[in-house]
Amino acid sequence: MISLEQLVRPNIWSLAPYSSARNEYAGREARVFLDANENPYNNPYNRYPDPLQLEVKAAISKVKGVPAENIFLGNGSDEAIDLPYRCFCRPGIDNVVAIEPTYGMYKVCADINDVEYRPVLLDDHFQITADRLLAACDEHTKIIWICSPNNPTGNSLVRSEIVSVVERFGGIVIVDEAYSDFSSQPSLRSELAKFPNLIVLNTMSKAWGCAAIRLGMAFASKEIIALFNKVKYPYNVNLLTQRQALEALSDPFQVDKWVRMLLVERSRMIEAFKLLPNCQMVYPTDANFFLAKMDDAQKTYDYLVDQGIIVRNRSRIQLCQNCLRVTVGTKNENNELIAALRQM
Ligand SMILES: *Cc1c(COP(=O)(O)O)cnc(C)c1O
């Protein structure tokens, strides 16, 4: 890896971050808080929340097996996707490389930050080699984006190729594992100690059933975490979110139960789709959704909308011609979808 100082934008490297009232007394005992211009009434909403979310991080550390000092928490993964651009990429100069097709936010954030986005097309099995990703890089490439299991294709990428990218690339490699709870593949979190240029993303929005509270996580070296903490909004994760996250994290067994149910439903749905006369194939998936190739995806999509059932039409995306992306729902929801398709 190139040194972090060489990778980071000079203005960010030298940035003196905002120091909040809560930061300055941190670590000492206190009873009376007259430091932050808060209203003393309307407890607990009157107080600023913990800017570093230490309680939530301690709980996540236990569940995910990563030390708290290697965890960043953001307002959804969205924040953890945007921050690397702001920390590493000089607008109009630097670029990033990403697999294609993949999650749309990597490109949106690149465009917002005026950073060139270099997509590298997956092969027919939705796989990529380290060689092909590295061939798209030049001396201004700061980040390589990998999503595994990938959205919208659903499959996991070959782990040895991901590791090879991390080993051979001098910049930052970000592996988005939003769907890893649904996969039997081991997470790359276990490799963090080996690779100072690796960032792994997780979210509470999928398996944890908490999309509404907006809590995303980045796992990385403590130097990268410190950089993110310096650039983020001081109170980026609000009190309600921190509380709700703690509650969810207190019962990881519930998540295991949901995942088991959803995986059973996923197999059942895939078998049902394969029997539909207008379904050509269902791609292998490691996520809580699957990609189905239809005879006419637009027609099927419109028909389903008329029935009040919404799936995602991915037809216009490269390699996904005539594909619908279907999220696995409850047994009843899934039955409604299958029943509607059988009557089409
Ligand atoms: C759904 C999803 C996320 C989650 O984003 P949040 O902002 O945490 O809700 C992240 N990455 C991928 C690839 C996703 O599909």
The ligand as a Gaussian input file, in Angstrom:
#p B3LYP/6-31G(d) Opt

LIG

0 1
 C      -28.884000      -1.865000       0.325000
 C      -27.425000      -1.671000       0.121000
 C      -26.682000      -0.922000       1.015000
 C      -27.325000      -0.290000       2.212000
 O      -27.248000       1.070000       2.202000
 P      -27.735000       1.863000       3.511000
 O      -27.396000       3.257000       3.163000
 O      -26.922000       1.323000       4.650000
 O      -29.182000       1.603000       3.686000
 C      -25.310000      -0.805000       0.830000
 N      -24.723000      -1.404000      -0.205000
 C      -25.403000      -2.149000      -1.083000
 C      -24.695000      -2.829000      -2.189000
 C      -26.781000      -2.289000      -0.955000
 O      -27.457000      -3.014000      -1.860000

